[in-house]
Amino acid sequence: MEFHHDKHHAAYVSKYNNAVQGTEFDSKSLEEVIKAIAGDASKTGLFNNAAQAWNHTFYWQCMKPNGGGTPTGELAKKIEADFGSFDKFVEAFKNAGATQFGSGWAWLVLDGDTLKVTKTLNADNPLTSGQVPLLTMDVWEHAYYLDYQNKRPAYIDDFLGKLVNWDFVAQNLAAA
């Protein structure tokens, strides 16, 4: 994780900061920039760095030491109501991460009033489609390859079982 954070994430942040310096985007939040330029082919490079800086910052908050397990409170009730059970959520989330072809992200989002699992390719994220991100898992190879080589499913199991910060996810739901 240290290499992932200090090299990959840091590069996105540095490239983004350099690209927006002195521009109309310099004083805007990452969320504002992402939403404003999504789909603009002339700003693909800026979008990729902005979205990857945001995605990674969000990803780090989705984890904590000795995390994982099952959520409690309103989040647990909402997962039960929208997926039928926590196990069905886990199955959907694992499937999204395992079947993302190439590089991307698996997400738990609030879409209107309903929790959904989705996945995005490359730097894209749910902000561009009006969904509220609650949890994400990076499934780019750099997120797991040093520790898991080509065993993405083992990384996904450990992410859900040992790392998820359910308190952060519950805060995101409460704030939505």
PyMOL commands that set and color helices and strands:
alter all, ss='L'
color gray80, all
select helices_A, chain A and resi 2-20+30-37+41-61+73-83+86-99+126-129+141-148+152-163+166-175
alter helices_A, ss='H'
color red, helices_A
select strands_A, chain A and resi 104-111+114-121+132-138
alter strands_A, ss='S'
color yellow, strands_A
deselect
rebuild
show_as cartoon
